[in-house]
């Protein structure tokens, strides 16, 4: 792999990682800590939304992000021809 192609690969990889971390931060920290009082005014299924995000929403989001990251990295690896056979 050429140096320019390697740099493009890592830039795309870092962009993906930063996007996933931003989503995780918003869901777990902002929704679960800072905006919990505002979100608690909304009730879904008998549970306050702020409580749900603090207790389970951030975990579900993390699991979804793990699978999303894996699928996106597989696409990125194929695009830059660094995938495993």
Secondary structure as GFF3:
##gff-version 3
##sequence-region A 1 85
A	DSSP	alpha_helix	3	25	.	.	.	ID=ss1
A	DSSP	pi_helix	26	34	.	.	.	ID=ss2
A	DSSP	alpha_helix	36	39	.	.	.	ID=ss3
A	DSSP	beta_strand	43	44	.	.	.	ID=ss4
A	DSSP	beta_strand	47	48	.	.	.	ID=ss5
A	DSSP	alpha_helix	49	52	.	.	.	ID=ss6
A	DSSP	pi_helix	53	57	.	.	.	ID=ss7
A	DSSP	alpha_helix	58	79	.	.	.	ID=ss8
###
